[in-house]
Amino acid sequence: MDNTYKSAGVNIEAGDETVKKIKTHARTTFNKHVLSDIGLFGGFYELNTSEYKNPVLVSSVDGVGTKLKVAFAMNLHETVGQDLVNHCVNDIAVCGAKPLYFLDYLAFGKLNPIVAEKIVEGFAKACRENGCALIGGETAEMPGLYTGDEYDMSGTIVGIVDKSQIINGSKIQEGDILVGYSSNGLHTNGYSLARKVLFEKYSVYSKVENLQQDLGSELLKIHKSYFKLINHLKENVAIKGFSHITGGGIVGNTNRILPKGLKLDINWQSWNIPEIFKLIQDTGKINDDEMRLAFNLGIGLIAVISKEDESKIVKLSKEFGDEAIIIGNVKSIA
């Protein structure tokens, strides 16, 4: 009987090959603060706090969810890594933080070095775009837990912000306005419902009316990074709060930064909902409340500002190349 690790489904050689491929991409994200190469037991990052009076580290962890099922069906693995980094970066950027470094975790049923390299290539690309370093991670092969060539992933981002510059919504008050910025589709949320509804009728290769590309490609659009936009805005206007619209939708996420006694008044007709959301709703006969709970509906970021800064933020956004959409305001519950 051949009782070896390989016979149990774990291929050490494939793991070694994967690490070699990963190192090349990770090194493209390194900067002077990274003190270690990929492969050690820990990643070393030399922290420079000279620019901060009272530096605070900010961290967040997340995954891509069942969007991966679409990547499996399409056999396209180049974009989900970017999704994960951008999602994590957005989560700390809305707090006012600058991303420093990113760590990933990949778990496979059967490790495929080529697929792993594509994923990490996406991590590295997004890290470069967001100005952070990919300093480490873990790749695991777990036969019996994951099916065939399927995999799962998670990522952790660590950033920094001066304590005085933390953005947490504490200054939001009645009369403030909500400024929305467009998403790039579903981003990384709502895919369980979207897949349940759409793939009862369509395949990932279906050409659907009003969509500019096949359904799978539409669903794999990259989760947009708002880091540079957030920096542009907060440096030029008094931002009271930012909301990254993920699971829970516009209301669920923006309520997280509202002080007690306040509520949102959303004008749901103030922007054009992208066709992919209309397709999901019409195909599944889903009511508005459920759509608003599960999806971003075309708004991926919300800034909360004073009414007096409305014209200023509209101008700033246009200069950056983005459109500021006034989608509602803050009201008192009483």
Secondary structure, DSSP 8 states (H G I E B T S, - for coil): ---STTTTT--HHHHHHHHHHHHHHHHTT--TTB---TTSSS--B----TT-SSEEEEEEEEE-TTHHHHHHHHT--SSHHHHHHHHHHHHHHTTT-EEEEEEEEEEESS--HHHHHHHHHHHHHHHHHHT-EEEEEEEEE-BTTB-TT-EEEEEEEEEEEEGGG---STT--TT-EEEEEE-SSSTTSSHHHHHHHHTTT--TT---TT-SS-HHHHHT------HHHHHHHHTTS---EEEE--TTHHHHHHGGG--TTEEEEE-TTSS---HHHHHHHHHHT--HHHHHHH--TTEEEEEEE-GGGHHHHHHHHHHHT---EEEEEEEE--
